[in-house]
Amino acid sequence: MPINESRIHPEDTVFKTHIFQVKDIAEKLDIPEKNFYKRVSEFVSRLQDKKVVIKEKSMNSTLSAHWLAAARYCHGKGND
């Protein structure tokens, strides 16, 4: 599935594993070919440190979560 199609939907009730190719992420982020593996790795690491805060009025609560629970880089799998 191309990276420009949404894989996360408001009606999702469970966390799912999503797999992206580094090349596709680099393309979407306009990262040039040179060092794109390193730059995508740095981007993913920073994204893991960021939080999203959702105010749930119907439950009178606030949910705080990280954008990424985990990220795995599979070495040598770039052409799969």
C-alpha angles and dihedrals in degrees: 000000000000114000092240091069115087115247096180119068132188091240093057110118100181134047114255132196113246123194122207131177114238090229091057092050091048090050093049091049093046091241109161121237092257109095093343093146091057093043094048089048090053091047092051091048092052091046090055089057093053124090134211119211119204121190108211105200094180090058095034089234144110123229118207118190141156117254090234124031091192142348128203126192113203106208116223094013097104095117098046 
